[in-house]
Amino acid sequence: MQINISKVQNEKPIEELLKFGVINIDKPTGPTSFSVSNYIAKQLKLNKTSHMGTLDPQVTGILPVLLGRACRLSNYFMHKNKTYVGIMRLHKDISDDTLCSVVKQFIGKIKQLPPVRSSVKREVRERDVISFDILEREGKDVLFQTEVQAGTYIRKICSDIGEKIGGAHMLELRRTKAGIFDESKIYTLYDFDKAIEEYKKGDESTLRAMIVPAEIISTLLPVVQIKKPLIKQLLTGKPLMKGDMEKSFEAEHFVVFDKDVFIGVYKGVNEGDIIARAEFIFN
């Protein structure tokens, strides 16, 4: 069953959306991703927010910010492919053919050592570069678009390309897609501040339109509709048993709903009559 996200967005009290939603922020150059997330929390008077994937301070673009209890869903959203548009500056004059030939070597499975100032353990790891397309070139400046596995460092790809052609570095970068979030509905901090001002004056419409209900996770994981009498038990942590669901179902992870009402995220198990256990319950 497809969950009607627009219906949830329009009908849920905005106080509930603020406690279980996502705002797709257009991060500007300058602030850290952490500071943007904290700013959203402060303005909305929330105890917790979290962002889906760090952008360097000088990098702009899509920064989805999870609100309230939606933060618990971060891992399900974050580990998806990302798309970027950027400018790479070459240090030497080389032909287009040579550049394209070298770039092709960085498509597919590559090995990367995270930068010294990264927030992850500094060890070589494999990442998948789905595409790296040269869109335009003006002298030594190369406009490119790339789709990569989450956790791939674009700056490092540029410098690694440079090692093969006499030097190169990333000049500018913008994230244009992060999993299911793209630039079709993205809001600047100015847009956000304006919506907050209107909300404080009693007009919630602009802010409501910005908040994507966290029920959007139903587009990432299979949806299972549960039998009504079980809901109270599930909300206290009861595992799913054979016969609990309206239809038989097997999956590594799935979400449980009562019509359009989110119950939780479950992990399939093979424990006799127990077929799934809750990883997150919205209670």
One Martini backbone bead per residue (centre of mass of N, CA, C, O) as a GRO file, in nm:
protein
  283
    1MET     BB    1   0.095   0.037   0.024
    2GLN     BB    2   0.054   0.367  -0.038
    3ILE     BB    3   0.164   0.653   0.101
    4ASN     BB    4   0.012   0.968   0.175
    5ILE     BB    5   0.209   1.235   0.210
    6SER     BB    6   0.030   1.482   0.150
    7LYS     BB    7  -0.184   1.414   0.359
    8VAL     BB    8   0.000   1.425   0.604
    9GLN     BB    9   0.103   1.718   0.563
   10ASN     BB   10  -0.193   1.853   0.569
   11GLU     BB   11  -0.323   1.700   0.847
   12LYS     BB   12  -0.111   1.736   1.036
   13PRO     BB   13  -0.003   1.867   1.296
   14ILE     BB   14   0.260   2.079   1.315
   15GLU     BB   15   0.376   1.970   1.581
   16GLU     BB   16   0.424   1.682   1.457
   17LEU     BB   17   0.604   1.757   1.222
   18LEU     BB   18   0.834   1.884   1.404
   19LYS     BB   19   0.884   1.585   1.547
   20PHE     BB   20   0.847   1.433   1.230
   21GLY     BB   21   1.080   1.556   1.014
   22VAL     BB   22   1.183   1.738   0.705
   23ILE     BB   23   1.439   1.972   0.589
   24ASN     BB   24   1.543   2.110   0.277
   25ILE     BB   25   1.847   2.250   0.271
   26ASP     BB   26   2.031   2.531   0.143
   27LYS     BB   27   2.350   2.539   0.170
   28PRO     BB   28   2.579   2.763   0.240
   29THR     BB   29   2.849   2.941   0.243
   30GLY     BB   30   3.041   2.867   0.563
   31PRO     BB   31   2.877   2.689   0.725
   32THR     BB   32   2.821   2.425   0.895
   33SER     BB   33   2.621   2.157   0.919
   34PHE     BB   34   2.592   2.168   1.227
   35SER     BB   35   2.504   2.470   1.249
   36VAL     BB   36   2.249   2.444   1.081
   37SER     BB   37   2.107   2.234   1.255
   38ASN     BB   38   2.111   2.405   1.517
   39TYR     BB   39   1.949   2.642   1.406
   40ILE     BB   40   1.689   2.489   1.356
   41ALA     BB   41   1.645   2.401   1.647
   42LYS     BB   42   1.630   2.683   1.776
   43GLN     BB   43   1.392   2.801   1.603
   44LEU     BB   44   1.199   2.536   1.682
   45LYS     BB   45   1.248   2.426   1.969
   46LEU     BB   46   1.446   2.175   1.964
   47ASN     BB   47   1.633   1.913   2.098
   48LYS     BB   48   1.656   1.777   1.795
   49THR     BB   49   1.894   1.748   1.527
   50SER     BB   50   1.983   1.625   1.188
   51HIS     BB   51   2.201   1.548   0.934
   52MET     BB   52   2.252   1.420   0.584
   53GLY     BB   53   2.550   1.485   0.546
   54THR     BB   54   2.843   1.626   0.515
   55LEU     BB   55   2.944   1.962   0.450
   56ASP     BB   56   3.150   2.170   0.367
   57PRO     BB   57   3.159   2.502   0.422
   58GLN     BB   58   3.212   2.566   0.095
   59VAL     BB   59   2.969   2.386   0.049
   60THR     BB   60   2.676   2.336  -0.133
   61GLY     BB   61   2.333   2.249  -0.072
   62ILE     BB   62   2.205   1.960   0.013
   63LEU     BB   63   2.045   1.956   0.359
   64PRO     BB   64   1.899   1.740   0.533
   65VAL     BB   65   1.678   1.793   0.819
   66LEU     BB   66   1.615   1.640   1.109
   67LEU     BB   67   1.329   1.608   1.326
   68GLY     BB   68   1.356   1.491   1.613
   69ARG     BB   69   1.262   1.159   1.587
   70ALA     BB   70   1.377   1.141   1.293
   71CYS     BB   71   1.677   1.089   1.372
   72ARG     BB   72   1.635   0.770   1.395
   73LEU     BB   73   1.638   0.756   1.055
   74SER     BB   74   1.914   0.831   0.931
   75ASN     BB   75   2.039   0.559   0.816
   76TYR     BB   76   1.814   0.516   0.595
   77PHE     BB   77   1.883   0.787   0.436
   78MET     BB   78   2.204   0.831   0.402
   79HIS     BB   79   2.285   0.547   0.240
   80LYS     BB   80   2.299   0.720  -0.037
   81ASN     BB   81   2.325   0.858  -0.315
   82LYS     BB   82   2.524   1.121  -0.463
   83THR     BB   83   2.505   1.455  -0.614
   84TYR     BB   84   2.735   1.656  -0.815
   85VAL     BB   85   2.855   1.993  -0.874
   86GLY     BB   86   3.164   2.111  -1.034
   87ILE     BB   87   3.503   2.252  -1.006
   88MET     BB   88   3.802   2.183  -1.185
   89ARG     BB   89   4.146   2.259  -1.149
   90LEU     BB   90   4.401   2.278  -1.355
   91HIS     BB   91   4.770   2.291  -1.369
   92LYS     BB   92   4.756   2.194  -1.671
   93ASP     BB   93   4.784   2.150  -2.004
   94ILE     BB   94   4.532   1.949  -2.157
   95SER     BB   95   4.363   1.733  -2.319
   96ASP     BB   96   4.052   1.607  -2.352
   97ASP     BB   97   4.132   1.314  -2.399
   98THR     BB   98   4.312   1.281  -2.151
   99LEU     BB   99   4.106   1.356  -1.939
  100CYS     BB  100   3.890   1.139  -2.008
  101SER     BB  101   4.077   0.895  -1.965
  102VAL     BB  102   4.130   0.947  -1.662
  103VAL     BB  103   3.839   0.967  -1.553
  104LYS     BB  104   3.759   0.668  -1.621
  105GLN     BB  105   3.938   0.551  -1.378
  106PHE     BB  106   3.701   0.686  -1.167
  107ILE     BB  107   3.500   0.461  -1.256
  108GLY     BB  108   3.364   0.289  -1.005
  109LYS     BB  109   3.581   0.119  -0.828
  110ILE     BB  110   3.736   0.277  -0.549
  111LYS     BB  111   4.012   0.408  -0.365
  112GLN     BB  112   4.012   0.570  -0.035
  113LEU     BB  113   4.162   0.833   0.153
  114PRO     BB  114   4.079   1.016   0.386
  115PRO     BB  115   4.109   1.304   0.497
  116VAL     BB  116   4.258   1.439   0.766
  117ARG     BB  117   3.980   1.628   0.835
  118SER     BB  118   3.807   1.401   0.884
  119SER     BB  119   3.540   1.215   1.072
  120VAL     BB  120   3.689   0.957   0.992
  121LYS     BB  121   3.854   0.689   0.960
  122ARG     BB  122   4.194   0.657   0.847
  123GLU     BB  123   4.116   0.453   0.576
  124VAL     BB  124   4.102   0.246   0.333
  125ARG     BB  125   3.831   0.264   0.088
  126GLU     BB  126   3.550   0.162  -0.082
  127ARG     BB  127   3.406   0.315  -0.380
  128ASP     BB  128   3.127   0.431  -0.581
  129VAL     BB  129   3.136   0.549  -0.918
  130ILE     BB  130   2.888   0.602  -1.139
  131SER     BB  131   2.969   0.908  -1.225
  132PHE     BB  132   3.180   1.129  -1.458
  133ASP     BB  133   3.097   1.436  -1.599
  134ILE     BB  134   3.180   1.646  -1.859
  135LEU     BB  135   3.025   1.956  -1.935
  136GLU     BB  136   3.273   2.171  -1.920
  137ARG     BB  137   3.532   2.390  -2.074
  138GLU     BB  138   3.771   2.649  -1.942
  139GLY     BB  139   4.054   2.568  -1.982
  140LYS     BB  140   4.130   2.477  -1.646
  141ASP     BB  141   3.816   2.464  -1.620
  142VAL     BB  142   3.598   2.201  -1.486
  143LEU     BB  143   3.282   2.092  -1.548
  144PHE     BB  144   3.099   1.871  -1.324
  145GLN     BB  145   2.934   1.545  -1.284
  146THR     BB  146   2.846   1.337  -0.990
  147GLU     BB  147   2.790   0.996  -0.892
  148VAL     BB  148   2.783   0.863  -0.553
  149GLN     BB  149   2.868   0.714  -0.290
  150ALA     BB  150   2.842   0.728   0.018
  151GLY     BB  151   3.147   0.875   0.138
  152THR     BB  152   3.255   1.040  -0.095
  153TYR     BB  153   3.544   1.225  -0.206
  154ILE     BB  154   3.570   1.476  -0.432
  155ARG     BB  155   3.835   1.617  -0.370
  156LYS     BB  156   4.000   1.352  -0.397
  157ILE     BB  157   3.942   1.291  -0.689
  158CYS     BB  158   4.070   1.547  -0.804
  159SER     BB  159   4.358   1.496  -0.688
  160ASP     BB  160   4.394   1.214  -0.820
  161ILE     BB  161   4.375   1.311  -1.106
  162GLY     BB  162   4.613   1.512  -1.081
  163GLU     BB  163   4.842   1.291  -1.044
  164LYS     BB  164   4.804   1.210  -1.370
  165ILE     BB  165   4.819   1.545  -1.493
  166GLY     BB  166   4.979   1.766  -1.300
  167GLY     BB  167   4.726   1.859  -1.152
  168ALA     BB  168   4.448   1.914  -0.913
  169HIS     BB  169   4.145   2.094  -0.803
  170MET     BB  170   3.890   2.191  -0.610
  171LEU     BB  171   3.683   2.481  -0.636
  172GLU     BB  172   3.378   2.369  -0.660
  173LEU     BB  173   3.064   2.275  -0.473
  174ARG     BB  174   2.748   2.088  -0.533
  175ARG     BB  175   2.463   1.954  -0.396
  176THR     BB  176   2.175   1.796  -0.580
  177LYS     BB  177   2.176   1.502  -0.433
  178ALA     BB  178   2.009   1.297  -0.158
  179GLY     BB  179   1.869   1.055  -0.255
  180ILE     BB  180   1.536   1.170  -0.233
  181PHE     BB  181   1.683   1.449  -0.241
  182ASP     BB  182   1.630   1.761  -0.409
  183GLU     BB  183   1.583   2.075  -0.594
  184SER     BB  184   1.265   2.096  -0.608
  185LYS     BB  185   1.274   2.108  -0.269
  186ILE     BB  186   1.430   2.399  -0.154
  187TYR     BB  187   1.577   2.584   0.134
  188THR     BB  188   1.667   2.859   0.260
  189LEU     BB  189   1.739   3.037   0.540
  190TYR     BB  190   1.559   3.267   0.455
  191ASP     BB  191   1.303   3.103   0.411
  192PHE     BB  192   1.293   2.993   0.697
  193ASP     BB  193   1.278   3.259   0.855
  194LYS     BB  194   1.015   3.356   0.723
  195ALA     BB  195   0.842   3.115   0.822
  196ILE     BB  196   0.882   3.173   1.123
  197GLU     BB  197   0.756   3.450   1.133
  198GLU     BB  198   0.475   3.356   1.037
  199TYR     BB  199   0.428   3.147   1.261
  200LYS     BB  200   0.438   3.355   1.501
  201LYS     BB  201   0.174   3.506   1.359
  202GLY     BB  202  -0.015   3.231   1.265
  203ASP     BB  203   0.134   3.128   0.993
  204GLU     BB  204   0.187   2.785   0.879
  205SER     BB  205   0.203   2.728   0.566
  206THR     BB  206   0.506   2.758   0.489
  207LEU     BB  207   0.625   2.559   0.692
  208ARG     BB  208   0.458   2.313   0.615
  209ALA     BB  209   0.566   2.297   0.317
  210MET     BB  210   0.868   2.226   0.414
  211ILE     BB  211   0.766   1.971   0.559
  212VAL     BB  212   0.866   1.646   0.561
  213PRO     BB  213   0.746   1.367   0.632
  214ALA     BB  214   0.889   1.081   0.775
  215GLU     BB  215   0.701   0.887   0.607
  216ILE     BB  216   0.896   0.886   0.351
  217ILE     BB  217   1.028   0.608   0.417
  218SER     BB  218   0.817   0.447   0.235
  219THR     BB  219   1.014   0.490  -0.029
  220LEU     BB  220   1.257   0.291   0.088
  221LEU     BB  221   1.057   0.092   0.229
  222PRO     BB  222   0.867  -0.147   0.293
  223VAL     BB  223   0.513  -0.192   0.334
  224VAL     BB  224   0.322  -0.267   0.634
  225GLN     BB  225   0.013  -0.378   0.729
  226ILE     BB  226  -0.163  -0.379   1.028
  227LYS     BB  227  -0.337  -0.506   1.275
  228LYS     BB  228  -0.523  -0.323   1.484
  229PRO     BB  229  -0.506  -0.486   1.770
  230LEU     BB  230  -0.168  -0.456   1.778
  231ILE     BB  231  -0.069  -0.165   1.825
  232LYS     BB  232  -0.030  -0.140   2.133
  233GLN     BB  233   0.184  -0.368   2.149
  234LEU     BB  234   0.392  -0.250   1.949
  235LEU     BB  235   0.437   0.022   2.119
  236THR     BB  236   0.583  -0.184   2.350
  237GLY     BB  237   0.771  -0.407   2.161
  238LYS     BB  238   0.642  -0.614   1.997
  239PRO     BB  239   0.688  -0.864   1.806
  240LEU     BB  240   0.663  -1.018   1.509
  241MET     BB  241   0.430  -1.252   1.397
  242LYS     BB  242   0.282  -1.498   1.278
  243GLY     BB  243  -0.019  -1.344   1.157
  244ASP     BB  244  -0.002  -1.024   1.204
  245MET     BB  245  -0.027  -0.987   0.908
  246GLU     BB  246  -0.213  -0.943   0.628
  247LYS     BB  247   0.057  -1.031   0.485
  248SER     BB  248   0.297  -1.202   0.373
  249PHE     BB  249   0.652  -1.127   0.474
  250GLU     BB  250   0.985  -1.044   0.329
  251ALA     BB  251   1.256  -0.861   0.492
  252GLU     BB  252   1.509  -0.690   0.626
  253HIS     BB  253   1.344  -0.417   0.587
  254PHE     BB  254   1.059  -0.240   0.741
  255VAL     BB  255   0.741  -0.079   0.747
  256VAL     BB  256   0.489   0.014   0.982
  257PHE     BB  257   0.132   0.047   0.933
  258ASP     BB  258  -0.176   0.242   0.990
  259LYS     BB  259  -0.213   0.322   0.711
  260ASP     BB  260  -0.080   0.653   0.768
  261VAL     BB  261   0.041   0.532   1.035
  262PHE     BB  262   0.326   0.528   1.205
  263ILE     BB  263   0.511   0.274   1.388
  264GLY     BB  264   0.779   0.130   1.235
  265VAL     BB  265   1.097  -0.033   1.235
  266TYR     BB  266   1.197  -0.344   1.081
  267LYS     BB  267   1.359  -0.666   1.138
  268GLY     BB  268   1.426  -0.947   1.000
  269VAL     BB  269   1.368  -1.279   1.135
  270ASN     BB  270   1.470  -1.625   1.254
  271GLU     BB  271   1.246  -1.713   1.537
  272GLY     BB  272   1.025  -1.881   1.443
  273ASP     BB  273   0.746  -1.698   1.514
  274ILE     BB  274   0.953  -1.480   1.479
  275ILE     BB  275   0.995  -1.226   1.206
  276ALA     BB  276   1.025  -0.947   1.383
  277ARG     BB  277   1.205  -0.652   1.490
  278ALA     BB  278   1.243  -0.362   1.647
  279GLU     BB  279   1.429  -0.048   1.584
  280PHE     BB  280   1.168   0.154   1.565
  281ILE     BB  281   0.940   0.339   1.774
  282PHE     BB  282   0.641   0.540   1.759
  283ASN     BB  283   0.566   0.659   2.108
   0.00000   0.00000   0.00000
